Every structure is written in structure tokens, then in C-alpha cells.
Amino acid sequence: MPHLLHIDTSIQAERSVTRRLTARAAGRWRAAHPAGTVTYRDIGSNLVPHLDAAGGLAAMVPPQDHTPAQAASYARNVAMIEEIKQADTVLLGLPLYNFGPPSVVKAWVDRIVVPGVSFDPVTQQGLLAGTELIVLAARGGGYGSGAPREGWDHAEPWLPHALSLTGMVPRFISAELTMAADNPAMAGLVPLASQSLADAEAEIDTLWAVSVRA
């Protein structure tokens, strides 16, 4: 039975563009997989704990040598990876905060890159390579070619590298200039912002297209 893992990360609740995009994508997935099941995680509200000095080195220590804190941290890592392994598709919201990913996305990545669980430490083979990863990204400004802040988006370029050991390869669908409607200095960019959002939604609507027989 097809299974979807839907992960939201934004702290902006109903104002979030990434939440709007992931919800649309989840709806498309459900339409294409009516018998499928969905697991939803909101790590923007229910935070993934960051790695700390007490348990954060658990992935580098043999399980039999774990301290209680390391054992608890490692168990959380394994559970998160197993959740991905059970999914055919993962939807991940990726807003841009201060030119980088939300810290909770970094925490999520740190916890799913684990030797022997998400990748083979000998062969370097990624053990999550069969999982489809769709990343719904949003940026308040413009960071494309020719923009004053071209290259300042350090979230989207970072994620493929961060996940490379696991074998997951993200497909990005992005909306830009999302702050244009709320920032008077960006008023002239509102039409471009609307087009960017419409283009992202249109691309989402092509996902998991259901063939229709004549």
C-alpha cells in the first residue's frame, strides 16, 4: 500500500506558503493514491531535538557502549529513519530563514544521517535511495540569476549535499518573492510573486498524474 510522509517545518502557521504548497501536494498524492496512507509530522510546532553533547555522538559509538542519553538519542534517530523507509514519498516544506534552512530542518537531517541505518559506512551506499523526496520551498525575496541577492539562498543548494549519503535526491518546487504583498518596498514585485506561486502550484498539479483510459 502506498505511503506518504508529509513534513511541515514553517513556524508561520496559516500564513506559511510552504504549508500551503505541501498541503496541495498531499492532496494531489491522495488523489493519485486513493488507497494510500499518510503520516503527518509538524516539526515546526513539535520540534525535532537538536543534537547535543549528552546524546548527539550516539551514531559514532557502538550501541553496546551507549550511555542512557546516547541510547535515547539513537533510538529517536532510528525511528525517524524507519519512518522514511516506510514511505514511498516524502513531502518536506522548506522555508528560507535568514538565508538558510530552518534550524529544525538541519536537526531533522542530522538525525537521519546515521551509518548502518541510512547509509552503508563501508560501501557508502545510501539506504534511502528508493524514497521519492519532494521539497516545497518558499523564499521571501528573489535569489535567482541577476537578482541583487543572487546566491544568498543557502537552503536549497545545501539540502542535496546534506542528504547525499542517504541516497535521497530532492526534487524542488519553489515559490519566490513571497513577502512582496506585505512589504511596501516590494510592491512592484507583486505580479512576479503571484506568477511564481502560480507556477509552483501548476508544477505540483503535474505530480503523480493519473492516466485516464479512453
N, C-alpha and C positions, 0 to 999 in steps of 0.2 A: 504494500500500500504506500503510495507516495506520501512523503512527509516534508513539511516546511518548517524551518526555524526562522522566526521573524524577530529581529532585534532592533529596538529603538534606543537611541542614545542621547537625544536632544533634551536639554533642560527647559525648553520653551513651551512645553505643553501644547495647547491647541494652536499657538502661534507658529509652531515649528513647520518649516517647509519639508524637512526630511521625514517627519512623521506623516505628513500628507502624502508624500511620494511612496513611502513604504506601505502605507495603507492601500494606496491604489494598486501597487504591485501585488500585495497579498490578495486583493480582490481578483486580480487577473489570474493569479495562481489557482485560487479556489475554483474559478470558473473553468479553468482548463483541467482541473483535477477534482471533480466533484466527490470522489470517494476518498480524497486525501485527508490527512490530519495536519494540524498546525500546533506548534508550540510558540508561545509569545513570551518574550523577555523584554522588559523595560529597564535597561541598565542606566538610563538617565535618571530614573527615580529610585530604583533599587540597585545601588552601586555595586559593581564588582570590586572587592577589596584589592587595593594595590599591593604589590609585593613589598614585604617589609623585612627587617633584619631577623625577626624571630622565625619566620617560616619560609621566606622567599627563596632560599637556596635549596629547597627540597628537591627540585628537579636535578640537582647536581650531586645529590647524596644518595647512596643506595637505600632503598626503602627500609631495610632492616636496621639501618643506623639513624633513622629519623627521630628527631625529638618529637614530643607531642605536638608542638606548634607546626613543625615541618610536616608531620603526618596529616594534620588537618588541612594545611595549605595544599599539599599534594593531592589529597582526596578531592578537594574542590577543583583543582586543575583537571584531573581525570574525568570528573563528572561533566565539566564543561566541554571537554573534547568528545566524550561519548555522545553528548547531545548533538554535536555537529555530525558525528559519524552516523547517527540515526536519521539525519536529514538528507534528502535528495537535493534540496535547495536551501540556501541561507540568504535572507534579506537583511542587509545591515544599513542603518541610517548613519550618514557621516557628515555632520555639520562641520563648518570651519570655525574654530575658536582661536582668536589671536594668531592667525596664520598657520595653525596646526590642528591636529585631531583633538577632540575632547580627551581629557586625561583618562576617562573611563574606557575609551576605545583602546588606548595604549595598555591599560590594565587588562582588558579582555585578551588582547594579542599576547601580552606577556604570559598569561596563564594558559594559553593553548599551544605555545611553542615548547613542547616537552619531549626530550629524547626518549625513544622507546614507546611513546604513546601517539604522538602526532607526526613523528618522523623517525626513520631508522638511523641511529647515530653512526652505523658502520657504512651503509651504502648511501646515506643522505637522501634516501627515497622518501618523499612526502606521503604520509599515510592518510591524508585527507584529500588526495588528488581527485577523487571521484565526485566531490561535492561542488555543485554549482553555487557560486557566490555572486550575488547581485548587490552592488553598493549604490545606494541612493544618496547622492551628495548635494549639498547646498552651500553656496558662498554668498555672503552679503554684498561683496564688491565684485569687480571684474579682474581676473587674473590671467586672461588669455594673451595671445600674441599681440604685441603693440600696446597693451594696457600699461598705465603708469606703474602698476604693481605686478607686472608680468613676472612669474616665477616665485611670487610670495606665498602661493598655496603650497604648504608643506605637508598637507594631509593626504591628498590623492596620490602624489608621487611616492610617498613613504609606504603606503599600505601594501602594495605588491611586494616590496622588498621585505617588509616585516613578516609577511606570511609565506615567503618563498620556501622556507624549509618544510612547511606543512603540505605543499603541493597545491594549495588552493590558489586560483588565479582570479582576481576580482574583475568583474565587468562593471564599469562605472556608467551611471546615468546621472547627469549633473544639471543643476539649475543655478544660474549666476544672478548677481545684482538683486538679491532678494530683499535688501534693505532700501531699495530705491523708493518704494511707496511711502516709507516712514522717515526718510532723510531728505529735507528740503534741498540740500546741496546736490542730491542725485535726481531731482525731479525730471530733468531732461532724459534720464535713462529709463524711465518707467516703461516706455514701449519695448525697449530691448529686454528689460526684465520680464515683461509679460510674454514675450516671444520665447525667451529661454525656458521659462516654466512650461509653456505650451509644448515646446519641443521635447522636454523631458517627459511630460505626460504622454505624448504621442509615441515616444520610444518605449515607454513602459507598456503601452497598449499593444505593442507588437510581440511582447514576450509570451512564450508558451501558446503561440497561435494554434487554435484548434481547426484542423482541416475539416471542411464541410463537403460531404459527398453529394453529388448531384442525384 
